[in-house]
């Protein structure tokens, strides 16, 4: 009986460590292309991480792409392709969706909703804290 309890306790601790250390992370792996829905936003002054919004900033679901990650987006018009830093989140940004920051609200509206290929270039080991 003690042996079974010892094995059960070990199993529980192993699973706990596995989940809390990110070993069971739902994050997408770096280097592989993934299809995302891209939209654009233009409002707001500060990101979730507390930095000022700026070009090449995107909002993403932190359960999929951690805050602080650097991603490369392809498959959009030339001015929107390239590297972005995930510094923001959004109430409607869940799953495989990203929201690109643009300064002009007319441009954001014109951007609409598009499919894009996204590659995680770099993912922080410990994401920055959100607000």
Helices and strands as residue ranges (DSSP letters): H 2-20, E 34-41, E 57-60, E 70-74, G 78-80, E 82-88, E 97-101, H 105-111, E 114-122
